[in-house]
């Protein structure tokens, strides 16, 4: 049992690491390059960001899926524990390694793009958004909370539909479909709070920005926005799972 749990935790760590490497990496490409310097080539925009995040989710699932189930997200882990019999004793260990994987991925992205950070933001006072999310309207924190709740409810609702063996699961296409779900959420609900829809994806890199000395980190800068992408996704995930089970799963034919 302990050996199996160790393997699962390693898989969750690496799957989340891969996800955040692609996700933070694409945001670094968009934010740090093509900033108006004459002759500099723009490296993409929001479409690039949503596509790469979705593909990052797909790649992370392919890494961890057969060993841990590839939760890669505490909101997924909690929802599976609440509605699908995932052991509650594993919830905290899974969440810890997910946050750790996201932290290490953020550190690797910063290491890779360090010269670009020095050029674009030598004081590290306005580029923490490469790693973590911030509200579009800081004075209306409830708007970001609602956004995170709705976005994650959609995520869990659709994940439950995809993985349900009684609801025409797409077999090997499952990871790609889930990645496309994340793309759709980003394109539809990406404006109000950066569509974290994943506490580990947001909090792990945010912890890194604190350690690395970013001044606008949302944790120690007085902004205190860090709790929104934690509470919203957990609540939204529970809502999405409940909606699927009440409105869809109970009407499906028995396996």
KEKE-3310 file (N, C-alpha, C; in steps of 0.2 Angstrom, whole numbers, plus 5000, padded with zeros to 4 digits):
npx = (5004:5009:5020:5013:5006:5017:5022:5011:5011:5023:5020:5009:5016:5025:5017:5010:5020:5024:5013:5013:5025:5023:5012:5016:5027:5022:5015:5026:5033:5023:5022:5035:5041:5041:5037:5036:5048:5058:5060:5058:5051:5034:5028:5016:4999:4984:4977:4987:4991:4979:4979:4991:4990:4980:4985:4996:4989:4984:4996:5001:4992:4994:5006:5004:4992:4990:4995:4992:4980:4980:4976:4981:4977:4970:4956:4950:4954:4948:4934:4934:4936:4924:4914:4917:4923:4937:4950:4949:4960:4971:4970:4976:4990:4991:4987:4998:5009:5005:5005:5019:5025:5020:5027:5040:5040:5038:5049:5059:5054:5057:5071:5075:5070:5077:5086:5077:5068:5076:5078:5065:5059:5067:5066:5058:5044:5032:5029:5024:5013:5016:5017:5007:4989:4979:4966:4955:4948:4952:4945:4933:4932:4923:4919:4930:4930:4918:4920:4930:4923:4913:4920:4928:4918:4912:4923:4925:4912:4913:4924:4919:4909:4917:4925:4916:4911:4899:4895:4898:4913:4928:4939:4956:4957:4953:4963:4966:4953:4950:4960:4956:4944:4949:4955:4943:4937:4947:4946:4933:4931:4942:4945:4942:4949:4960:4958:4963:4957:4962:4969:4982:4990:4989:4994:5006:5015:5014:5019:5032:5035:5035:5046:5056:5057:5047:5038:5025:5016:5004:5002:5011:5011:5001:4990:4983:4976:4977:4969:4957:4959:4960:4949:4938:4939:4939:4926:4918:4922:4915:4902:4901:4903:4892:4881:4883:4881:4868:4860:4864:4871:4863:4853:4858:4861:4863:4880)
npy = (4994:5006:5007:5008:5020:5029:5028:5033:5046:5051:5051:5060:5071:5073:5073:5085:5094:5094:5099:5112:5117:5118:5127:5139:5141:5145:5157:5165:5166:5174:5186:5191:5193:5202:5215:5227:5232:5238:5229:5217:5201:5197:5185:5178:5177:5178:5167:5158:5155:5149:5137:5131:5129:5119:5109:5106:5101:5089:5082:5081:5072:5061:5057:5054:5046:5032:5028:5036:5041:5054:5066:5080:5091:5099:5102:5092:5080:5082:5082:5069:5061:5065:5060:5049:5039:5040:5038:5047:5048:5049:5062:5074:5070:5069:5082:5090:5085:5089:5103:5105:5100:5110:5121:5118:5117:5130:5136:5131:5136:5150:5150:5146:5157:5167:5178:5185:5189:5198:5208:5212:5215:5220:5224:5214:5217:5217:5206:5194:5188:5179:5167:5165:5169:5184:5195:5203:5214:5220:5227:5221:5208:5197:5194:5188:5176:5171:5168:5158:5148:5145:5141:5130:5122:5119:5112:5100:5095:5091:5083:5072:5068:5063:5053:5044:5028:5023:5032:5033:5034:5042:5033:5031:5044:5052:5060:5070:5076:5081:5090:5099:5103:5112:5121:5127:5132:5142:5150:5155:5158:5166:5178:5185:5181:5174:5161:5150:5138:5128:5124:5120:5123:5137:5141:5134:5140:5153:5153:5151:5163:5171:5166:5169:5182:5191:5206:5208:5198:5193:5187:5191:5204:5212:5211:5200:5190:5177:5167:5166:5158:5146:5143:5145:5135:5123:5124:5125:5113:5104:5107:5105:5091:5087:5091:5084:5071:5071:5076:5069:5056:5048:5044:5037:5021:5006:4999)
npz = (5000:5004:4995:4983:4985:4986:4973:4966:4971:4966:4952:4952:4956:4945:4934:4936:4937:4923:4917:4922:4918:4904:4904:4912:4905:4892:4895:4899:4887:4880:4888:4890:4879:4863:4866:4861:4858:4845:4830:4837:4838:4840:4852:4852:4859:4868:4863:4860:4874:4879:4872:4874:4888:4888:4881:4889:4900:4894:4891:4904:4909:4901:4906:4920:4921:4921:4933:4944:4941:4937:4943:4946:4951:4965:4966:4958:4965:4977:4973:4967:4979:4986:4978:4970:4977:4980:4991:5006:5014:5005:5000:5006:5004:4990:4986:4992:4984:4972:4973:4976:4964:4955:4960:4958:4944:4941:4946:4937:4925:4928:4929:4916:4909:4914:4910:4901:4910:4918:4908:4905:4917:4928:4942:4947:4949:4942:4935:4940:4936:4926:4932:4941:4946:4944:4949:4938:4941:4955:4965:4966:4972:4973:4961:4954:4962:4959:4946:4946:4953:4944:4932:4937:4941:4928:4923:4931:4930:4916:4916:4924:4915:4904:4910:4914:4914:4909:4900:4887:4886:4879:4877:4873:4869:4879:4888:4878:4876:4888:4889:4879:4885:4895:4887:4881:4892:4896:4885:4887:4900:4904:4908:4920:4932:4927:4925:4934:4940:4947:4962:4965:4953:4954:4967:4970:4961:4965:4978:4974:4968:4979:4986:4976:4976:4969:4969:4967:4972:4977:4989:4999:4997:5001:4994:4995:4987:4985:4990:4983:4970:4977:4986:4977:4966:4973:4979:4967:4960:4968:4966:4952:4951:4959:4951:4940:4944:4949:4939:4927:4928:4936:4928:4918:4909:4919:4922)
capx = (5000:5014:5024:5008:5005:5023:5022:5005:5013:5028:5016:5006:5021:5028:5011:5008:5026:5024:5007:5014:5030:5020:5008:5020:5031:5019:5014:5032:5034:5019:5023:5042:5044:5037:5034:5036:5055:5059:5063:5057:5045:5029:5028:5009:4994:4980:4975:4993:4991:4974:4980:4997:4988:4976:4990:4999:4985:4984:5003:5002:4988:4998:5012:5002:4986:4989:4998:4988:4973:4981:4971:4985:4972:4966:4949:4949:4956:4942:4928:4934:4935:4917:4908:4919:4926:4944:4951:4951:4967:4976:4968:4981:4996:4990:4987:5004:5014:5003:5008:5026:5026:5019:5032:5047:5040:5038:5056:5062:5053:5060:5078:5075:5069:5080:5088:5071:5065:5080:5077:5058:5056:5073:5064:5053:5038:5026:5028:5022:5007:5019:5017:5001:4984:4977:4959:4955:4945:4954:4940:4927:4935:4918:4919:4935:4928:4912:4923:4934:4918:4909:4925:4930:4912:4912:4929:4923:4906:4915:4928:4915:4906:4922:4928:4911:4911:4892:4893:4902:4920:4932:4945:4962:4956:4951:4967:4965:4947:4950:4964:4951:4939:4953:4956:4937:4936:4951:4943:4926:4931:4949:4947:4941:4954:4966:4956:4967:4953:4966:4973:4990:4992:4990:4997:5013:5019:5013:5024:5039:5036:5037:5053:5061:5057:5043:5035:5017:5014:4997:5002:5014:5012:4996:4984:4979:4971:4979:4963:4952:4960:4959:4942:4933:4940:4936:4918:4916:4922:4910:4896:4901:4902:4885:4877:4883:4878:4861:4856:4866:4873:4858:4849:4862:4860:4868:4885)
capy = (5000:5012:5008:5011:5027:5032:5028:5038:5053:5053:5052:5066:5077:5074:5076:5092:5097:5094:5103:5119:5119:5121:5133:5145:5143:5149:5164:5168:5168:5179:5192:5193:5194:5205:5220:5234:5234:5238:5223:5211:5197:5195:5177:5175:5180:5174:5160:5153:5153:5144:5131:5128:5126:5113:5104:5104:5096:5083:5079:5079:5066:5055:5055:5051:5043:5025:5026:5040:5044:5060:5072:5086:5097:5097:5102:5085:5076:5082:5080:5062:5059:5066:5057:5043:5034:5040:5038:5053:5048:5051:5068:5079:5069:5071:5090:5092:5084:5093:5110:5104:5099:5116:5125:5116:5119:5138:5138:5129:5141:5156:5148:5146:5163:5172:5184:5189:5193:5204:5213:5215:5217:5219:5224:5209:5220:5217:5200:5188:5185:5174:5161:5164:5173:5190:5197:5209:5219:5219:5230:5217:5201:5192:5193:5183:5170:5168:5166:5152:5143:5143:5138:5124:5118:5116:5107:5094:5092:5088:5077:5067:5065:5060:5047:5039:5022:5022:5038:5033:5037:5042:5029:5034:5051:5055:5065:5076:5079:5085:5096:5103:5106:5117:5127:5130:5136:5147:5155:5157:5161:5167:5185:5188:5179:5170:5154:5145:5132:5123:5127:5119:5127:5144:5142:5132:5145:5159:5152:5152:5170:5174:5164:5172:5190:5195:5210:5208:5190:5192:5183:5195:5211:5216:5210:5194:5187:5170:5162:5165:5152:5140:5142:5145:5129:5118:5124:5124:5106:5100:5109:5102:5084:5086:5092:5078:5065:5072:5077:5065:5050:5043:5042:5033:5014:5003:4996)
capz = (5000:5005:4989:4978:4986:4984:4965:4964:4973:4961:4946:4952:4955:4938:4929:4938:4934:4916:4916:4924:4913:4898:4906:4914:4899:4887:4898:4899:4880:4878:4892:4891:4872:4859:4871:4858:4856:4838:4827:4841:4835:4845:4852:4853:4863:4873:4860:4862:4881:4881:4868:4877:4894:4887:4879:4895:4904:4890:4892:4911:4910:4898:4911:4927:4921:4923:4940:4949:4939:4934:4946:4944:4953:4971:4965:4955:4970:4982:4970:4966:4985:4988:4973:4967:4982:4981:4998:5009:5017:5000:4998:5007:5001:4983:4986:4993:4979:4966:4974:4975:4957:4952:4963:4955:4937:4941:4947:4931:4920:4929:4928:4909:4906:4919:4906:4899:4916:4920:4903:4905:4924:4933:4949:4948:4952:4939:4930:4944:4932:4922:4936:4945:4943:4948:4947:4933:4945:4962:4970:4966:4973:4973:4953:4953:4966:4955:4939:4948:4954:4938:4928:4940:4940:4921:4922:4935:4926:4910:4917:4926:4909:4900:4913:4916:4909:4907:4896:4881:4887:4873:4878:4872:4867:4886:4889:4873:4877:4894:4887:4875:4890:4898:4882:4880:4899:4896:4880:4889:4907:4906:4909:4927:4937:4924:4925:4937:4940:4950:4967:4965:4948:4956:4974:4970:4957:4969:4983:4971:4967:4985:4987:4971:4977:4966:4974:4966:4972:4979:4995:5004:4995:5004:4990:4998:4982:4984:4992:4978:4966:4981:4988:4971:4963:4978:4979:4960:4959:4972:4963:4946:4952:4961:4946:4935:4947:4950:4933:4922:4930:4939:4922:4913:4910:4923:4919)
cpx = (5004:5018:5019:5007:5011:5023:5016:5007:5018:5025:5013:5011:5024:5023:5010:5014:5026:5018:5009:5020:5028:5016:5011:5024:5028:5017:5020:5034:5030:5021:5030:5045:5039:5033:5035:5043:5056:5063:5062:5051:5041:5028:5021:5005:4990:4978:4981:4993:4985:4976:4986:4995:4984:4980:4994:4995:4985:4991:5004:4998:4991:5003:5009:4996:4985:4991:4993:4981:4974:4976:4974:4981:4969:4959:4946:4949:4950:4936:4928:4933:4927:4912:4911:4923:4934:4945:4953:4958:4972:4975:4974:4988:4996:4991:4994:5009:5012:5006:5015:5028:5025:5024:5038:5046:5040:5046:5060:5061:5057:5068:5079:5075:5072:5082:5082:5068:5069:5079:5070:5056:5062:5072:5060:5047:5032:5025:5027:5016:5010:5017:5010:4995:4982:4970:4960:4952:4946:4949:4934:4929:4930:4917:4924:4933:4922:4915:4926:4929:4915:4914:4927:4924:4911:4917:4927:4917:4908:4919:4924:4912:4911:4924:4923:4910:4904:4890:4897:4909:4924:4938:4951:4962:4954:4956:4967:4959:4947:4955:4960:4946:4943:4954:4949:4935:4940:4948:4937:4926:4938:4950:4947:4946:4959:4964:4961:4963:4957:4970:4980:4993:4993:4995:5004:5017:5019:5018:5031:5040:5038:5045:5058:5061:5053:5039:5027:5015:5007:4996:5005:5014:5006:4989:4980:4974:4972:4973:4958:4953:4960:4952:4937:4933:4937:4929:4915:4916:4917:4903:4895:4900:4895:4880:4877:4880:4871:4857:4858:4867:4868:4853:4852:4861:4865:4874:4884)
cpy = (5006:5013:5010:5018:5031:5033:5033:5045:5056:5055:5059:5072:5078:5076:5083:5097:5099:5099:5111:5121:5122:5127:5139:5147:5147:5156:5168:5170:5174:5186:5195:5195:5198:5211:5227:5236:5233:5232:5216:5207:5195:5187:5174:5179:5175:5167:5155:5151:5148:5137:5127:5125:5120:5108:5101:5100:5089:5079:5077:5072:5060:5053:5051:5046:5036:5023:5030:5042:5051:5065:5078:5092:5095:5097:5095:5080:5076:5080:5072:5058:5059:5062:5051:5038:5034:5041:5045:5054:5050:5058:5073:5077:5071:5079:5093:5091:5088:5100:5110:5104:5106:5121:5124:5118:5127:5140:5136:5134:5148:5155:5149:5153:5169:5179:5188:5192:5199:5209:5216:5218:5216:5220:5219:5212:5220:5211:5193:5184:5180:5167:5160:5169:5179:5192:5203:5215:5218:5222:5226:5209:5195:5190:5187:5176:5167:5165:5159:5147:5140:5139:5131:5119:5115:5111:5100:5091:5088:5082:5071:5064:5061:5053:5042:5034:5020:5028:5039:5037:5037:5038:5033:5042:5055:5061:5071:5079:5083:5091:5101:5107:5112:5123:5130:5134:5142:5153:5158:5161:5163:5174:5188:5187:5174:5163:5149:5138:5126:5126:5126:5123:5134:5145:5140:5137:5152:5159:5153:5159:5174:5173:5168:5180:5194:5199:5210:5201:5189:5188:5187:5202:5215:5214:5205:5191:5180:5165:5161:5159:5145:5138:5141:5138:5123:5118:5122:5117:5102:5101:5105:5095:5083:5086:5086:5072:5065:5072:5073:5058:5045:5041:5038:5025:5011:4999:4988)
cpz = (5000:4998:4984:4979:4984:4976:4963:4965:4968:4954:4946:4952:4948:4933:4930:4936:4927:4914:4917:4920:4907:4899:4907:4908:4894:4889:4898:4892:4878:4881:4891:4884:4868:4862:4868:4856:4848:4835:4831:4838:4841:4846:4854:4857:4867:4870:4861:4869:4882:4878:4872:4884:4893:4885:4885:4900:4901:4892:4899:4913:4907:4903:4917:4926:4923:4930:4945:4947:4936:4936:4944:4947:4960:4971:4962:4961:4975:4979:4969:4973:4987:4984:4970:4971:4982:4988:5001:5012:5012:4998:4999:5004:4993:4982:4987:4987:4973:4967:4973:4968:4953:4954:4959:4947:4937:4941:4940:4925:4921:4928:4920:4906:4910:4915:4903:4905:4918:4915:4904:4912:4929:4940:4951:4952:4948:4934:4934:4940:4927:4925:4939:4943:4947:4945:4942:4936:4953:4967:4971:4967:4972:4965:4952:4956:4962:4949:4941:4949:4948:4933:4930:4940:4933:4920:4925:4931:4920:4911:4919:4920:4905:4903:4915:4911:4906:4902:4890:4881:4880:4873:4877:4871:4874:4887:4885:4874:4883:4893:4884:4880:4893:4893:4881:4887:4898:4891:4882:4896:4909:4908:4916:4932:4934:4924:4928:4937:4943:4956:4967:4959:4950:4962:4974:4967:4961:4975:4980:4970:4973:4987:4982:4972:4973:4970:4973:4966:4974:4986:5001:5003:4997:5000:4992:4993:4982:4986:4987:4973:4970:4983:4982:4968:4967:4978:4972:4958:4962:4969:4956:4947:4954:4955:4941:4938:4948:4944:4927:4924:4932:4934:4917:4914:4915:4919:4918)
residu = (UNK:UNK:UNK:UNK:UNK:UNK:UNK:UNK:UNK:UNK:UNK:UNK:UNK:UNK:UNK:UNK:UNK:UNK:UNK:UNK:UNK:UNK:UNK:UNK:UNK:UNK:UNK:UNK:UNK:UNK:UNK:UNK:UNK:UNK:UNK:UNK:UNK:UNK:UNK:UNK:UNK:UNK:UNK:UNK:UNK:UNK:UNK:UNK:UNK:UNK:UNK:UNK:UNK:UNK:UNK:UNK:UNK:UNK:UNK:UNK:UNK:UNK:UNK:UNK:UNK:UNK:UNK:UNK:UNK:UNK:UNK:UNK:UNK:UNK:UNK:UNK:UNK:UNK:UNK:UNK:UNK:UNK:UNK:UNK:UNK:UNK:UNK:UNK:UNK:UNK:UNK:UNK:UNK:UNK:UNK:UNK:UNK:UNK:UNK:UNK:UNK:UNK:UNK:UNK:UNK:UNK:UNK:UNK:UNK:UNK:UNK:UNK:UNK:UNK:UNK:UNK:UNK:UNK:UNK:UNK:UNK:UNK:UNK:UNK:UNK:UNK:UNK:UNK:UNK:UNK:UNK:UNK:UNK:UNK:UNK:UNK:UNK:UNK:UNK:UNK:UNK:UNK:UNK:UNK:UNK:UNK:UNK:UNK:UNK:UNK:UNK:UNK:UNK:UNK:UNK:UNK:UNK:UNK:UNK:UNK:UNK:UNK:UNK:UNK:UNK:UNK:UNK:UNK:UNK:UNK:UNK:UNK:UNK:UNK:UNK:UNK:UNK:UNK:UNK:UNK:UNK:UNK:UNK:UNK:UNK:UNK:UNK:UNK:UNK:UNK:UNK:UNK:UNK:UNK:UNK:UNK:UNK:UNK:UNK:UNK:UNK:UNK:UNK:UNK:UNK:UNK:UNK:UNK:UNK:UNK:UNK:UNK:UNK:UNK:UNK:UNK:UNK:UNK:UNK:UNK:UNK:UNK:UNK:UNK:UNK:UNK:UNK:UNK:UNK:UNK:UNK:UNK:UNK:UNK:UNK:UNK:UNK:UNK:UNK:UNK:UNK:UNK:UNK:UNK:UNK:UNK:UNK:UNK:UNK:UNK:UNK:UNK:UNK:UNK:UNK)
# end
